Amino acid sequence: MDTITTNFKKMIKHGTPPFRHLSDITTVIVHCTGRGVYKGTQNESIASKNAVKFYSGNTIGPHFMIDTFGAVYQFVELYHVAWHMKYGLEGWNLYQKNDWRSFYWKENEKKPAGSKVYSWWDRRWPGLASPTDIWVPKLGYPMDAQYRSVGIELIPKVNLSYTDDQYRALGDLLVWLCSNLPFFATAYHPNLLTRAIIGHEDAHPLIRVAVNQSGIGHGWDPGPLQWDIVLYNLGMDLIDIRNGELEIAGAPEGEENEDEGSQNDSNADGQG
């Protein structure tokens, strides 16, 4: 693993999470910690230390984390399950019945969703009825998401953007995963990878959508990640369904600060 990047730190936490075969892994899920890791400061070094302390000391959390300096931390072995996302039973049932676009969650409260709340998701994934359809092969049970995925958390800058060092580190990590995990090594195809490397907002939009006062929604986890750069680092064509997502999903001009339930004050909770 030390060949991923020169700034790689392995900090495997104690405990015995469930074992899995590397061949079970079919999906990489990219997350955003939110600004909660800054704990009131604007110091990126402090944010990194806070996140490392949290993820190394809790059962929940990702396999990897990348801070704003491009340092890659590993907390869970790939052959172990990491608790970085989950489908609640109610959300899972809504996805299965394709009845999920009528609602969204804010602070554990289900709210009615207007027609524009999930337009960003539909534009990103045309032809798919449900987030569980993204997975190849399709998920059979809620827990499959944990057993079949690798979780990567990104610490954003205070303005919620990502740094060039993070893009380089994420690219190196993804290239390594695609080269060493059986599913990716045997199915290295752009059409597949666009569905195998996704954001938490893609996999579970019900709890990862922010809605502004005009009723327009956008995903916030990982939010403003430039997928064209991520996929380009994998040697893929720049023309991809997820390019320009900020223009598609962003709030109208002058309403950027009206988001309801955005990630601005999110904490590193292991499910982000």
Beta strands, then each sheet from edge to edge (+ up, - down):
strand 1: 8-10
strand 2: 27-32
strand 3: 64-66
strand 4: 72-74
strand 5: 103-106
strand 6: 109-112
strand 7: 149-154
strand 8: 197-199
strand 9: 209-211
strand 10: 217-219
sheet 1: 1+ 4+ 3- 7- 2- 8-
sheet 2: 5+ 6-
sheet 3: 9+ 10-
end
